[in-house]
Structures are given as C-alpha cells and as structure tokens.
Amino acid sequence: MLHPGSLYIVLHSQFPKASYHWGLYFHLAGDPRSPYGRKFHIVNSDNLRWAADFQDTCGIFKSKHLLGLIRIASIPPHSFDYMMNLIEGTPYNTPGITCRVWVLNAVRSLMVASLVKCADIRWLENEVFRFGFLEEPSCLLGVRQRPIIQSRVCIC
C-alpha cells in the first residue's frame, strides 16, 4: 500500500541488460488503482545525454517492467517543495552518471537535509539490488506482483 507523503525508490527491469532503471516517486494521494504523485527519474534515449523526467503522474504502476517500490521516507507536507527542489536540483549531466547514481546522489542530498533517515547509502543501494534480484524473475514471466515494501535501512 502506498502511503501519502512518502518517498519511494522505483525499480524497473531493463532485461535483457543485467541492470535496473532507478527512479524516485513521491506519493501524494489516491487509491491503489489510481495513485497520484510525482515521479523523478532521468532517461538516456540517445546514449549521449541524460534528460530529466520530473512530472506528476497517475500511472506509476502502468509500466510492464516495473519491479516494485521501496519506501524510504515520510516527508512532512511543509517540506515537499524543499524535497522537490533538492531532487530536481541533483545534477544529471556529469561524467559517470547513471540513473542509479543520480537517485543515490538525490537520496544523499535528502539525507544531508534530514528528510531521509538512512544509516548508510551503500546499505540502501544493496537493499535495492537485492529487491530487484528477487523480483525480476516474476516480472520476466509476466507475473506483475509489483510489491511495495518498507526499506529496512531507512526509517520512515
């Protein structure tokens, strides 16, 4: 179940590549069939430059490659704009950037601002990889479980 006012890491399969597409999602409202929130991710369609894709959405569950969401924080309503500015201000056209690195950099900024309470960013990264490893086989078989879990290394 999605919690209004919560921030999630969103993970997609990139099969047949041995990698995942990472993003962030802030849930604002809505029922399980029509959630409403804001997604934050970067895309690289031409393999040259990354482009930001930050927009409101009612379709977080519509991607057939969605593996699931990991809840990492509860954001107070008065901090939404601050959170959004930190995420959207995270540089994405720097050497060595990937969607994973960008998400981790954004989360690190949120940790410094005390909006995300996480013991260690590397532990979070490992938790997300484990989640993807466990969920990808079902996704590839066409089973769309799309679990929503609470991070074990971040406190909400």
C-alpha positions in Angstrom: 0.0 0.0 0.0 1.3 3.5 -0.9 1.4 6.0 1.9 0.5 9.6 1.1 3.5 11.9 1.9 6.0 9.1 1.4 9.1 8.9 -0.9 9.9 5.7 -2.7 12.7 4.3 -4.9 11.1 2.9 -8.0 12.9 0.0 -9.8 12.3 -1.3 -13.3 13.8 -4.2 -15.2 15.9 -3.5 -18.2 16.1 -7.1 -19.4 18.0 -8.3 -21.3 20.5 -5.9 -19.8 21.8 -7.1 -16.5 20.7 -3.8 -14.8 17.8 -1.9 -13.5 16.3 1.5 -14.1 16.1 3.6 -10.9 13.8 6.5 -10.1 12.0 8.2 -7.3 8.3 8.6 -6.6 6.6 10.8 -4.1 3.0 9.6 -3.4 0.5 12.4 -2.9 -2.9 10.7 -2.8 -5.2 8.3 -4.5 -6.5 4.7 -4.0 -4.5 1.6 -5.1 -6.0 1.6 -8.6 -5.3 5.3 -9.3 -2.4 6.6 -7.3 -1.4 10.2 -7.8 2.1 11.5 -7.2 5.3 12.9 -8.7 7.9 10.8 -10.4 11.6 11.8 -10.7 14.0 10.0 -13.0 16.5 10.6 -15.7 16.4 9.0 -19.1 19.1 8.4 -21.7 17.5 7.7 -25.0 20.4 8.5 -27.3 23.3 7.2 -25.2 24.8 10.7 -25.3 23.0 12.9 -22.8 20.7 12.3 -19.9 17.3 14.1 -19.7 15.2 14.8 -16.7 11.7 13.4 -16.5 10.1 15.1 -13.5 6.3 15.1 -13.6 3.1 14.4 -11.9 1.6 11.0 -12.7 -1.4 8.8 -12.1 0.4 5.9 -13.8 3.2 4.7 -11.5 2.0 1.1 -11.9 1.5 1.2 -15.7 5.0 0.1 -16.8 5.2 -3.5 -17.7 8.8 -3.6 -16.5 8.0 -2.2 -13.0 9.5 -4.5 -10.4 8.2 -2.5 -7.4 8.7 0.3 -5.0 10.7 0.7 -1.8 9.5 3.2 0.8 12.4 5.3 2.1 10.9 8.3 3.9 7.9 10.1 5.1 8.1 13.8 4.1 6.2 16.4 6.1 3.8 18.5 3.9 5.7 21.7 4.7 8.9 20.1 3.3 7.5 19.0 0.0 8.8 21.9 -2.0 12.2 21.7 -0.3 12.4 18.0 -1.1 11.3 18.6 -4.7 14.0 21.3 -5.2 16.7 19.0 -3.8 15.8 16.1 -6.0 15.3 18.2 -9.2 18.5 20.1 -8.4 20.6 17.0 -8.4 23.0 17.2 -11.4 22.4 14.6 -14.1 24.8 15.5 -16.9 28.1 14.8 -15.2 30.7 12.2 -16.1 29.9 8.7 -14.9 26.2 9.4 -14.2 23.6 6.7 -14.5 20.0 6.6 -13.3 21.2 4.6 -10.2 24.0 7.1 -9.4 21.6 10.0 -9.9 19.0 8.5 -7.5 21.6 7.7 -4.9 23.0 11.3 -5.2 19.5 12.7 -4.8 18.9 10.5 -1.7 22.2 11.5 -0.3 21.1 15.2 -0.6 17.9 14.4 1.2 19.9 12.6 3.9 22.0 15.7 4.5 18.8 17.7 4.7 17.5 15.2 7.3 14.5 14.4 5.1 15.6 10.8 4.6 16.9 8.9 7.6 19.1 6.2 6.4 22.1 4.6 8.2 24.3 4.2 5.1 23.7 4.9 1.4 25.6 1.7 0.4 23.3 -0.4 2.5 20.3 1.2 0.8 21.9 0.5 -2.6 22.5 -3.1 -1.7 18.9 -3.4 -0.4 17.5 -2.1 -3.7 19.7 -4.5 -5.7 18.6 -7.5 -3.6 14.9 -6.4 -4.1 15.5 -6.3 -7.9 17.2 -9.6 -8.0 14.3 -11.2 -6.1 11.5 -9.6 -8.1 12.9 -9.7 -11.7 12.2 -13.4 -12.4 8.5 -12.9 -11.8 8.4 -9.8 -13.9 10.1 -11.7 -16.8 7.5 -14.4 -16.6 4.8 -11.8 -16.9 3.7 -12.0 -13.3 3.1 -8.4 -12.2 3.4 -8.5 -8.4 4.9 -5.1 -8.1 5.4 -5.2 -4.4 5.6 -2.1 -2.2 8.0 -2.6 0.7 9.4 -0.6 3.5 13.2 -0.2 3.4 14.9 -1.9 6.3 17.8 0.6 6.3 15.7 3.8 6.2 13.4 5.0 9.0 10.1 6.4 7.9 
